[in-house]
Amino acid sequence: MNVLGISLEGSTAIFSALEKQGDNITDLSANFKKVELKDHLDSNEVKALQSTLHDLFDQGEFDRIGIIKRGTKGRFAASVITFKIEGLIQLYKKCEVEFVASATLKAFYKKNTNSIVPKYSYQKTANGLAFYLLNQV
């Protein structure tokens, strides 16, 4: 099983890809790091980002893709750009995109330990989501 955890921060989508075969988990994140939407008002750039994202998803042949659910209002509301990136991800047709609340991840990690340490520290949140997705089968 291949899973992809996605964390959205500002105008950047950060990825962590994990593969599980039997009891063995492999970190595939070296091939899936992050992408950025530099100008969200440029239609060509938005279309190019969608193409890049969907090509990346096709390359990984993911069974599950998850995004960390973000706040929609209040002090901790996410930026408008992250919602645009989220929409582009959701348009992927070959795999359902799921949303996981931070509180769900916190509860999971009170009882479980992530045995996979991401190669890059900025992937920690996405990696935590990917490990959660692998263990929720």
Biotite code that builds the C-alpha atoms (Angstrom):
import biotite.structure as struc

atoms = struc.array([
    struc.Atom([0.000, 0.000, 0.000], chain_id="A", res_id=1, res_name="MET", atom_name="CA", element="C"),
    struc.Atom([1.257, 3.469, -0.931], chain_id="A", res_id=2, res_name="ASN", atom_name="CA", element="C"),
    struc.Atom([0.036, 6.550, 0.921], chain_id="A", res_id=3, res_name="VAL", atom_name="CA", element="C"),
    struc.Atom([0.699, 10.265, 0.599], chain_id="A", res_id=4, res_name="LEU", atom_name="CA", element="C"),
    struc.Atom([0.344, 12.712, 3.480], chain_id="A", res_id=5, res_name="GLY", atom_name="CA", element="C"),
    struc.Atom([0.017, 16.374, 2.547], chain_id="A", res_id=6, res_name="ILE", atom_name="CA", element="C"),
    struc.Atom([0.507, 19.382, 4.779], chain_id="A", res_id=7, res_name="SER", atom_name="CA", element="C"),
    struc.Atom([-0.414, 22.808, 3.389], chain_id="A", res_id=8, res_name="LEU", atom_name="CA", element="C"),
    struc.Atom([1.579, 25.741, 4.674], chain_id="A", res_id=9, res_name="GLU", atom_name="CA", element="C"),
    struc.Atom([1.129, 29.150, 3.067], chain_id="A", res_id=10, res_name="GLY", atom_name="CA", element="C"),
    struc.Atom([1.527, 28.685, -0.661], chain_id="A", res_id=11, res_name="SER", atom_name="CA", element="C"),
    struc.Atom([3.366, 25.368, -0.304], chain_id="A", res_id=12, res_name="THR", atom_name="CA", element="C"),
    struc.Atom([2.151, 21.773, -0.331], chain_id="A", res_id=13, res_name="ALA", atom_name="CA", element="C"),
    struc.Atom([4.522, 19.514, 1.595], chain_id="A", res_id=14, res_name="ILE", atom_name="CA", element="C"),
    struc.Atom([4.456, 15.767, 0.937], chain_id="A", res_id=15, res_name="PHE", atom_name="CA", element="C"),
    struc.Atom([5.446, 12.581, 2.677], chain_id="A", res_id=16, res_name="SER", atom_name="CA", element="C"),
    struc.Atom([5.035, 9.283, 0.845], chain_id="A", res_id=17, res_name="ALA", atom_name="CA", element="C"),
    struc.Atom([5.208, 5.910, 2.573], chain_id="A", res_id=18, res_name="LEU", atom_name="CA", element="C"),
    struc.Atom([4.888, 2.364, 1.278], chain_id="A", res_id=19, res_name="GLU", atom_name="CA", element="C"),
    struc.Atom([3.936, -0.641, 3.392], chain_id="A", res_id=20, res_name="LYS", atom_name="CA", element="C"),
    struc.Atom([4.587, -4.218, 2.315], chain_id="A", res_id=21, res_name="GLN", atom_name="CA", element="C"),
    struc.Atom([3.766, -6.681, 5.064], chain_id="A", res_id=22, res_name="GLY", atom_name="CA", element="C"),
    struc.Atom([5.328, -5.246, 8.220], chain_id="A", res_id=23, res_name="ASP", atom_name="CA", element="C"),
    struc.Atom([7.980, -3.297, 6.306], chain_id="A", res_id=24, res_name="ASN", atom_name="CA", element="C"),
    struc.Atom([7.469, 0.470, 5.823], chain_id="A", res_id=25, res_name="ILE", atom_name="CA", element="C"),
    struc.Atom([9.594, 2.376, 3.305], chain_id="A", res_id=26, res_name="THR", atom_name="CA", element="C"),
    struc.Atom([9.905, 6.152, 3.127], chain_id="A", res_id=27, res_name="ASP", atom_name="CA", element="C"),
    struc.Atom([9.475, 7.296, -0.489], chain_id="A", res_id=28, res_name="LEU", atom_name="CA", element="C"),
    struc.Atom([9.554, 10.993, 0.380], chain_id="A", res_id=29, res_name="SER", atom_name="CA", element="C"),
    struc.Atom([12.841, 11.720, -1.393], chain_id="A", res_id=30, res_name="ALA", atom_name="CA", element="C"),
    struc.Atom([10.825, 11.694, -4.641], chain_id="A", res_id=31, res_name="ASN", atom_name="CA", element="C"),
    struc.Atom([7.931, 13.713, -3.186], chain_id="A", res_id=32, res_name="PHE", atom_name="CA", element="C"),
    struc.Atom([9.083, 16.792, -1.274], chain_id="A", res_id=33, res_name="LYS", atom_name="CA", element="C"),
    struc.Atom([7.068, 19.979, -1.834], chain_id="A", res_id=34, res_name="LYS", atom_name="CA", element="C"),
    struc.Atom([5.627, 22.263, -4.482], chain_id="A", res_id=35, res_name="VAL", atom_name="CA", element="C"),
    struc.Atom([4.772, 25.945, -4.310], chain_id="A", res_id=36, res_name="GLU", atom_name="CA", element="C"),
    struc.Atom([2.165, 28.134, -5.968], chain_id="A", res_id=37, res_name="LEU", atom_name="CA", element="C"),
    struc.Atom([4.126, 31.345, -6.508], chain_id="A", res_id=38, res_name="LYS", atom_name="CA", element="C"),
    struc.Atom([1.382, 33.494, -8.067], chain_id="A", res_id=39, res_name="ASP", atom_name="CA", element="C"),
    struc.Atom([-2.147, 32.312, -7.301], chain_id="A", res_id=40, res_name="HIS", atom_name="CA", element="C"),
    struc.Atom([-3.610, 34.968, -9.647], chain_id="A", res_id=41, res_name="LEU", atom_name="CA", element="C"),
    struc.Atom([-1.794, 33.613, -12.731], chain_id="A", res_id=42, res_name="ASP", atom_name="CA", element="C"),
    struc.Atom([-4.132, 31.075, -14.379], chain_id="A", res_id=43, res_name="SER", atom_name="CA", element="C"),
    struc.Atom([-1.286, 29.415, -16.269], chain_id="A", res_id=44, res_name="ASN", atom_name="CA", element="C"),
    struc.Atom([0.661, 28.863, -13.065], chain_id="A", res_id=45, res_name="GLU", atom_name="CA", element="C"),
    struc.Atom([-2.405, 27.421, -11.308], chain_id="A", res_id=46, res_name="VAL", atom_name="CA", element="C"),
    struc.Atom([-2.983, 25.031, -14.230], chain_id="A", res_id=47, res_name="LYS", atom_name="CA", element="C"),
    struc.Atom([0.701, 24.073, -14.240], chain_id="A", res_id=48, res_name="ALA", atom_name="CA", element="C"),
    struc.Atom([0.549, 23.345, -10.504], chain_id="A", res_id=49, res_name="LEU", atom_name="CA", element="C"),
    struc.Atom([-2.489, 21.114, -10.987], chain_id="A", res_id=50, res_name="GLN", atom_name="CA", element="C"),
    struc.Atom([-0.654, 19.216, -13.718], chain_id="A", res_id=51, res_name="SER", atom_name="CA", element="C"),
    struc.Atom([2.450, 18.874, -11.537], chain_id="A", res_id=52, res_name="THR", atom_name="CA", element="C"),
    struc.Atom([0.413, 17.629, -8.584], chain_id="A", res_id=53, res_name="LEU", atom_name="CA", element="C"),
    struc.Atom([-1.556, 15.080, -10.587], chain_id="A", res_id=54, res_name="HIS", atom_name="CA", element="C"),
    struc.Atom([1.591, 13.827, -12.355], chain_id="A", res_id=55, res_name="ASP", atom_name="CA", element="C"),
    struc.Atom([3.211, 13.391, -8.952], chain_id="A", res_id=56, res_name="LEU", atom_name="CA", element="C"),
    struc.Atom([0.166, 11.462, -7.693], chain_id="A", res_id=57, res_name="PHE", atom_name="CA", element="C"),
    struc.Atom([0.211, 9.253, -10.812], chain_id="A", res_id=58, res_name="ASP", atom_name="CA", element="C"),
    struc.Atom([3.917, 8.566, -10.340], chain_id="A", res_id=59, res_name="GLN", atom_name="CA", element="C"),
    struc.Atom([3.345, 7.369, -6.765], chain_id="A", res_id=60, res_name="GLY", atom_name="CA", element="C"),
    struc.Atom([0.329, 5.215, -7.608], chain_id="A", res_id=61, res_name="GLU", atom_name="CA", element="C"),
    struc.Atom([-1.117, 6.042, -4.196], chain_id="A", res_id=62, res_name="PHE", atom_name="CA", element="C"),
    struc.Atom([-3.864, 3.993, -2.585], chain_id="A", res_id=63, res_name="ASP", atom_name="CA", element="C"),
    struc.Atom([-4.654, 6.790, -0.135], chain_id="A", res_id=64, res_name="ARG", atom_name="CA", element="C"),
    struc.Atom([-4.005, 10.526, -0.230], chain_id="A", res_id=65, res_name="ILE", atom_name="CA", element="C"),
    struc.Atom([-4.671, 12.627, 2.853], chain_id="A", res_id=66, res_name="GLY", atom_name="CA", element="C"),
    struc.Atom([-4.584, 16.308, 3.705], chain_id="A", res_id=67, res_name="ILE", atom_name="CA", element="C"),
    struc.Atom([-4.444, 17.719, 7.195], chain_id="A", res_id=68, res_name="ILE", atom_name="CA", element="C"),
    struc.Atom([-7.706, 19.562, 7.764], chain_id="A", res_id=69, res_name="LYS", atom_name="CA", element="C"),
    struc.Atom([-7.199, 23.246, 8.456], chain_id="A", res_id=70, res_name="ARG", atom_name="CA", element="C"),
    struc.Atom([-9.229, 25.872, 10.210], chain_id="A", res_id=71, res_name="GLY", atom_name="CA", element="C"),
    struc.Atom([-11.698, 27.825, 8.087], chain_id="A", res_id=72, res_name="THR", atom_name="CA", element="C"),
    struc.Atom([-12.358, 30.731, 10.431], chain_id="A", res_id=73, res_name="LYS", atom_name="CA", element="C"),
    struc.Atom([-11.024, 32.439, 13.481], chain_id="A", res_id=74, res_name="GLY", atom_name="CA", element="C"),
    struc.Atom([-7.503, 33.137, 14.610], chain_id="A", res_id=75, res_name="ARG", atom_name="CA", element="C"),
    struc.Atom([-6.081, 29.916, 13.174], chain_id="A", res_id=76, res_name="PHE", atom_name="CA", element="C"),
    struc.Atom([-7.796, 30.114, 9.778], chain_id="A", res_id=77, res_name="ALA", atom_name="CA", element="C"),
    struc.Atom([-5.733, 28.996, 6.812], chain_id="A", res_id=78, res_name="ALA", atom_name="CA", element="C"),
    struc.Atom([-4.778, 31.361, 4.014], chain_id="A", res_id=79, res_name="SER", atom_name="CA", element="C"),
    struc.Atom([-6.883, 31.674, 0.885], chain_id="A", res_id=80, res_name="VAL", atom_name="CA", element="C"),
    struc.Atom([-4.031, 30.258, -1.206], chain_id="A", res_id=81, res_name="ILE", atom_name="CA", element="C"),
    struc.Atom([-3.991, 26.993, 0.749], chain_id="A", res_id=82, res_name="THR", atom_name="CA", element="C"),
    struc.Atom([-7.669, 26.523, -0.062], chain_id="A", res_id=83, res_name="PHE", atom_name="CA", element="C"),
    struc.Atom([-6.891, 26.950, -3.755], chain_id="A", res_id=84, res_name="LYS", atom_name="CA", element="C"),
    struc.Atom([-4.112, 24.334, -3.560], chain_id="A", res_id=85, res_name="ILE", atom_name="CA", element="C"),
    struc.Atom([-6.436, 22.038, -1.612], chain_id="A", res_id=86, res_name="GLU", atom_name="CA", element="C"),
    struc.Atom([-9.030, 22.334, -4.395], chain_id="A", res_id=87, res_name="GLY", atom_name="CA", element="C"),
    struc.Atom([-6.451, 21.437, -7.042], chain_id="A", res_id=88, res_name="LEU", atom_name="CA", element="C"),
    struc.Atom([-5.507, 18.341, -5.056], chain_id="A", res_id=89, res_name="ILE", atom_name="CA", element="C"),
    struc.Atom([-9.159, 17.348, -4.631], chain_id="A", res_id=90, res_name="GLN", atom_name="CA", element="C"),
    struc.Atom([-9.653, 17.406, -8.408], chain_id="A", res_id=91, res_name="LEU", atom_name="CA", element="C"),
    struc.Atom([-7.479, 14.283, -8.709], chain_id="A", res_id=92, res_name="TYR", atom_name="CA", element="C"),
    struc.Atom([-9.727, 11.572, -10.145], chain_id="A", res_id=93, res_name="LYS", atom_name="CA", element="C"),
    struc.Atom([-7.769, 8.353, -9.588], chain_id="A", res_id=94, res_name="LYS", atom_name="CA", element="C"),
    struc.Atom([-7.846, 8.326, -5.784], chain_id="A", res_id=95, res_name="CYS", atom_name="CA", element="C"),
    struc.Atom([-10.181, 9.804, -3.195], chain_id="A", res_id=96, res_name="GLU", atom_name="CA", element="C"),
    struc.Atom([-8.572, 12.585, -1.175], chain_id="A", res_id=97, res_name="VAL", atom_name="CA", element="C"),
    struc.Atom([-9.337, 12.377, 2.549], chain_id="A", res_id=98, res_name="GLU", atom_name="CA", element="C"),
    struc.Atom([-9.150, 15.008, 5.249], chain_id="A", res_id=99, res_name="PHE", atom_name="CA", element="C"),
    struc.Atom([-7.835, 14.269, 8.718], chain_id="A", res_id=100, res_name="VAL", atom_name="CA", element="C"),
    struc.Atom([-8.217, 16.650, 11.645], chain_id="A", res_id=101, res_name="ALA", atom_name="CA", element="C"),
    struc.Atom([-5.183, 17.551, 13.740], chain_id="A", res_id=102, res_name="SER", atom_name="CA", element="C"),
    struc.Atom([-7.075, 16.390, 16.824], chain_id="A", res_id=103, res_name="ALA", atom_name="CA", element="C"),
    struc.Atom([-7.466, 12.932, 15.257], chain_id="A", res_id=104, res_name="THR", atom_name="CA", element="C"),
    struc.Atom([-3.719, 12.742, 14.670], chain_id="A", res_id=105, res_name="LEU", atom_name="CA", element="C"),
    struc.Atom([-2.975, 13.872, 18.230], chain_id="A", res_id=106, res_name="LYS", atom_name="CA", element="C"),
    struc.Atom([-5.260, 11.164, 19.619], chain_id="A", res_id=107, res_name="ALA", atom_name="CA", element="C"),
    struc.Atom([-3.626, 8.544, 17.383], chain_id="A", res_id=108, res_name="PHE", atom_name="CA", element="C"),
    struc.Atom([-0.127, 9.522, 18.521], chain_id="A", res_id=109, res_name="TYR", atom_name="CA", element="C"),
    struc.Atom([-1.063, 9.338, 22.193], chain_id="A", res_id=110, res_name="LYS", atom_name="CA", element="C"),
    struc.Atom([-1.354, 5.570, 21.663], chain_id="A", res_id=111, res_name="LYS", atom_name="CA", element="C"),
    struc.Atom([1.091, 5.017, 18.774], chain_id="A", res_id=112, res_name="ASN", atom_name="CA", element="C"),
    struc.Atom([4.640, 5.937, 17.839], chain_id="A", res_id=113, res_name="THR", atom_name="CA", element="C"),
    struc.Atom([5.737, 6.874, 14.341], chain_id="A", res_id=114, res_name="ASN", atom_name="CA", element="C"),
    struc.Atom([8.637, 4.579, 13.469], chain_id="A", res_id=115, res_name="SER", atom_name="CA", element="C"),
    struc.Atom([9.542, 6.545, 10.316], chain_id="A", res_id=116, res_name="ILE", atom_name="CA", element="C"),
    struc.Atom([11.601, 9.712, 10.660], chain_id="A", res_id=117, res_name="VAL", atom_name="CA", element="C"),
    struc.Atom([11.331, 11.963, 7.591], chain_id="A", res_id=118, res_name="PRO", atom_name="CA", element="C"),
    struc.Atom([14.499, 12.856, 5.713], chain_id="A", res_id=119, res_name="LYS", atom_name="CA", element="C"),
    struc.Atom([13.694, 16.584, 5.922], chain_id="A", res_id=120, res_name="TYR", atom_name="CA", element="C"),
    struc.Atom([12.385, 18.219, 9.096], chain_id="A", res_id=121, res_name="SER", atom_name="CA", element="C"),
    struc.Atom([9.801, 20.275, 7.173], chain_id="A", res_id=122, res_name="TYR", atom_name="CA", element="C"),
    struc.Atom([8.093, 16.968, 6.218], chain_id="A", res_id=123, res_name="GLN", atom_name="CA", element="C"),
    struc.Atom([7.373, 16.006, 9.843], chain_id="A", res_id=124, res_name="LYS", atom_name="CA", element="C"),
    struc.Atom([3.666, 16.939, 9.828], chain_id="A", res_id=125, res_name="THR", atom_name="CA", element="C"),
    struc.Atom([2.995, 15.343, 6.430], chain_id="A", res_id=126, res_name="ALA", atom_name="CA", element="C"),
    struc.Atom([4.958, 12.271, 7.532], chain_id="A", res_id=127, res_name="ASN", atom_name="CA", element="C"),
    struc.Atom([2.811, 11.956, 10.655], chain_id="A", res_id=128, res_name="GLY", atom_name="CA", element="C"),
    struc.Atom([-0.295, 11.998, 8.487], chain_id="A", res_id=129, res_name="LEU", atom_name="CA", element="C"),
    struc.Atom([1.131, 9.412, 6.055], chain_id="A", res_id=130, res_name="ALA", atom_name="CA", element="C"),
    struc.Atom([2.028, 7.057, 8.931], chain_id="A", res_id=131, res_name="PHE", atom_name="CA", element="C"),
    struc.Atom([-1.487, 7.493, 10.324], chain_id="A", res_id=132, res_name="TYR", atom_name="CA", element="C"),
    struc.Atom([-3.020, 6.659, 6.914], chain_id="A", res_id=133, res_name="LEU", atom_name="CA", element="C"),
    struc.Atom([-0.938, 3.464, 6.693], chain_id="A", res_id=134, res_name="LEU", atom_name="CA", element="C"),
    struc.Atom([-2.209, 2.328, 10.054], chain_id="A", res_id=135, res_name="ASN", atom_name="CA", element="C"),
    struc.Atom([-5.903, 3.071, 9.454], chain_id="A", res_id=136, res_name="GLN", atom_name="CA", element="C"),
    struc.Atom([-6.601, 0.262, 6.996], chain_id="A", res_id=137, res_name="VAL", atom_name="CA", element="C"),
])
